[in-house]
Amino acid sequence: MQYRSIFAYASRLRSLGNELIIDGLRQRGVEGIVPSHGDIMHVLLHTESCSMSELARRIGRTKSTVTVLVRKLEQAGYVQREQDASDARGVRISLTARGKALEPAFREISDRLEALICERLSDDEAARLEALLAKCVGITPDSREEEKKS
């Protein structure tokens, strides 16, 4: 069997999501944030602070990629770096007041993303799609549960 359209459909879904995110941020006057910052913002909205390594692990990106993304968020005033009290060489990343103030906007945009799926799929179909996509990218049921806690 050949499943040549899977990546094309996944790419189109990602594009739809990115358009929705960009439009939602623009409508709220949020500048300096793009869809690639979403995973970082999500983690930081749900934890007080974390190290660069922890952040990279939790969002599935390389530390160098996370460093670039965090630098842009820091320049825009949404995150701050602080010396890690337990590791003299370490840095912890946390949201500034400006970053924390984005929580309602992120929640609304996330709700719109979920609605995009729920308008087109039943609850069972959406749950199955989520599980299948997680499996495709190497996320196990255990790591999915851990991800939902964070």
C-alpha positions in Angstrom: 0.0 0.0 0.0 1.1 3.6 -0.6 0.1 6.4 1.6 1.6 9.3 -0.2 -1.0 11.8 0.9 -0.5 11.5 4.6 2.3 14.1 4.8 0.5 16.4 2.4 -2.6 16.3 4.5 -0.6 16.8 7.7 1.1 19.8 6.1 -2.2 21.3 5.1 -3.6 20.8 8.6 -0.5 22.5 10.0 -0.9 25.4 7.5 -4.5 25.8 8.6 -3.5 25.9 12.2 -0.7 28.4 11.6 -3.0 30.7 9.7 -5.5 30.5 12.6 -2.7 31.2 15.1 -1.3 34.2 13.2 -4.7 35.7 12.6 -5.6 35.2 16.3 -2.4 36.9 17.5 -2.8 39.7 15.0 -6.4 40.3 16.1 -5.2 40.7 19.7 -2.3 43.0 18.7 0.3 40.5 19.8 3.6 41.1 18.1 6.9 39.2 18.1 5.3 35.8 18.5 5.0 33.2 15.7 3.6 29.7 15.7 7.0 28.2 16.3 7.0 29.9 19.7 3.8 28.2 20.7 5.3 25.1 22.3 7.7 27.2 24.4 4.9 29.5 25.6 2.7 26.5 26.4 5.3 24.9 28.6 6.1 28.2 30.4 2.5 29.0 30.9 2.2 25.7 32.8 5.4 25.8 34.8 7.2 28.5 36.8 10.5 28.1 35.0 12.7 25.5 33.4 16.2 25.0 32.1 17.0 25.3 28.4 17.7 21.5 28.3 14.4 20.7 29.9 12.5 23.1 27.6 14.2 21.5 24.6 13.3 18.0 25.8 9.7 18.9 26.5 9.0 20.4 23.1 11.1 17.9 21.1 13.5 20.5 19.6 17.3 20.8 19.8 18.8 23.0 22.4 20.2 25.3 19.7 16.8 25.7 18.1 15.3 26.5 21.5 18.0 29.0 22.2 17.2 30.9 19.1 13.4 30.8 19.8 13.9 31.9 23.4 16.2 34.7 22.4 13.5 36.1 20.1 10.9 35.8 22.9 13.3 37.5 25.3 13.9 40.4 22.9 10.2 40.9 22.6 9.8 41.0 26.4 7.8 37.8 26.9 10.5 35.6 28.7 13.5 36.2 30.9 16.6 34.3 31.7 17.7 33.9 35.3 20.8 32.2 36.8 19.9 28.7 38.0 20.4 28.8 41.8 21.3 25.1 41.8 23.7 25.2 38.8 26.1 28.1 38.4 26.4 27.4 34.7 22.7 26.9 34.2 20.0 29.3 33.1 16.3 29.1 33.8 13.7 30.5 31.5 10.4 32.0 32.8 7.7 34.2 31.6 7.7 37.9 32.3 4.5 39.7 33.3 4.0 40.6 29.6 4.3 36.9 28.7 1.9 35.8 31.5 -0.6 38.3 30.2 -0.9 36.3 27.0 -2.5 33.3 28.7 -6.1 34.3 27.8 -5.2 34.9 24.2 -3.4 31.6 24.0 -6.3 29.8 25.6 -8.7 31.4 23.1 -6.5 30.5 20.1 -6.1 26.9 21.4 -9.9 26.6 21.7 -10.2 27.8 18.1 -7.7 25.2 17.0 -9.6 22.5 18.8 -12.8 23.7 17.3 -11.3 23.5 13.8 -10.9 19.7 14.4 -14.1 19.2 16.3 -16.2 20.8 13.5 -14.9 18.2 11.1 -14.4 15.1 13.3 -16.4 13.2 15.9 -14.9 13.0 19.4 -13.9 9.4 18.7 -12.3 10.3 15.4 -10.4 13.3 16.9 -9.1 11.1 19.8 -8.0 8.4 17.3 -6.3 11.0 15.1 -4.5 12.4 18.0 -3.3 9.0 19.1 -2.2 8.1 15.6 -0.3 11.3 15.0 1.4 10.9 18.4 2.4 7.4 17.4 3.7 8.6 14.0 6.1 11.1 15.7 7.3 8.6 18.3 5.3 9.7 21.3 4.2 6.8 23.4 1.0 6.7 25.5 3.1 7.1 28.6 4.9 10.2 27.3 1.5 11.6 26.1 0.2 11.4 29.7 3.3 13.1 31.0 3.0 15.8 28.3 -0.7 16.4 29.3 0.4 17.0 33.0 2.9 19.7 32.0 
